[in-house]
Amino acid sequence: MNKPAPQPDAFARVVHRFATAGKLSAAQMMLNWDAQTHMPSGGAWARSEQMAALTEVSADLIGSTAAGDELAEAEAMANALEPDERADLTEMRRQWVHAAAVPKDIQAAKSRIAQQLQAIWTRAKPENDFASFAGPFAELLSITREIAAAKAQVLGATAYGAMIDEYDPGVGEAMIDPIFADLAAFLPPLIAEVRARQAGWAAPMPFPAVSVERQAALSHRLAVAVGHDPDNFRIDAAPHPFSVPHSPGDVRFTTRYDEANPPFSIHATLHEAGHAMYEANLPRGFAFRPGGEARGMTVHESQSLSLEMLAGRSQEFLGFLSPLMAETFGGDPAVWALSNVVNTWRRLDNDYIRVEADEISYPLHVILRYRLEQALMSGDLAVADIPGAWNELFTKLLGRTPPSLAQGCLQDIHWAAGLIGYFPNYAMGSMLAAQLFERATADEPDILPGLGRGDFTPYFNWVRPRVHQRASLTSFATLVTDATGGPLSTDAFKRHVRRRYLEEAQP
């Protein structure tokens, strides 16, 4: 009689289960990338059904009773595992708790309507058409509240806190609230002080219009300068720039080109290239496994903002960028002179768009969304009242009122995508970016000179082992403390913006 083939142990079985779900999630991300870059608009309904089906299959894989039983078996043998394997198992349990808390049909319903609503948002934004957005968004918000309530019950959190935990484990309202209160008090008077200083500067020479083709060429060169392999990445255009968690060797991110505003695509490209470098440097041995994923969205955003804001707006990098702009964009060389580029890059903006905001104003845009989301989740704010509430709070925080819905509550795709609880990471990521970059440049003196050569290698040599390679194999608090020497705070950010905007020489 033939002997039965040996069965894999409990840990191997649960790794296979969660890695399979991870591969399906990567496929979903690629479908979403296609929906925002190449899919014809008529494909929205079919794509929403495809996304819902994949969501149901993933829910069966990692949120089922069988998955919970396999996890328990693996946890019983945890003492025999290596430390990184135990950390991976901890992340599997966290994902199971989130998935098991919500019936798969509700998860699928959210995925379906979010995909459809993103297509509606794409049309509604340029037309300032909140009415067509509001109805489907109210339906999506109702589903999100149901999901949040179910998760809150098992997590012992508030409903909104449970949604934050989905995207940013270890970064909850108890950490966010005091940081945001500190920023809301600190930033407006600083903005007034910087504006007073800049009022005495000579007006910068305006940049000319630059063709999409020339901007795309520069975006590609910047991605290579950052460290992306030309054989492994591609950049596409999308209404709202984004990058996706990707398969190893397949890096996809997007930017947006505006012929009248060439700096925007530069900022967006550096931002998304930073996200993509984090994903590209995650440990290959844990690919598609929970422990091998990025350590939450605050850490992820710190990597994009380190490139866009800290490195990308430094005097050193602008010294590399300005002749590159002159070479690629052409025209009057004086426009691309370093003094004019610095004068333009350092100006505080008077606009209304988060992704185009200067680095001092940027956190205030996020605080606005955080407070509105809290009110939406608690029921204190009705969907119909979002435009008025948005404008009122924007005026309070930033001292001006958006002139249109496209520049106000319809500017971001996140609510259409169902990403309630996601926004706080943008400002928290700004704090972490400053804290990491301050420590990195103190530890490695060649980082800033390297940026002047267009060489990001010294920075990534510092950040890769401390952040990227640690993935989700350690907690947020441990990662931050080990990398920077202390817990997350506003201190480094405050030092950075005061030094750059009040102490550095005028252009």
ABEGO torsion letter per residue (X at the ends): XBBBBBBBBAAAAAAAAAAAAAAAAAAAAAAAAAAAAABBAAAAAAAAAAAAAAAAAAAAAAABAAAAAAAAAAAAAAAABBAAAAAAAAAAAAAAAAAAABBAAAAAAAAAAAAAAAAAAAAAAAAGBAAAAAAAAAAAAAAAAAAAAAAAAAAGBBAAAAAAAAABBGBBAAAAAAAAAAAAAAAAAAAAAAAAAAAABBBBBBBBBBBAAAAAAAAAAAAAAAGBBAAABBBBBBABBBBBBBBBGBBBBBBBBBAABAAAAAAAAAAAAAAAAAAAABBAAABGBAAABBBEAAAAAAAAAAAAAAAAABAAAAAAAAAAAAAAAEEBAAAABAAAAAAAAABBBABABAAABBAAAAAAAAAAAAAAAAAAAAGABBAAAAAAAAAAAAAAAAGBBBABAAABAAABAAAAAGBBGAAAAAAAAAAAAAAAAAAAAAABAAAAAAAAAGBAAAAAAAAAAAAAAAEAABBAAAAAAAAAGBBBBAAAAAAAAAAAAAABBBX
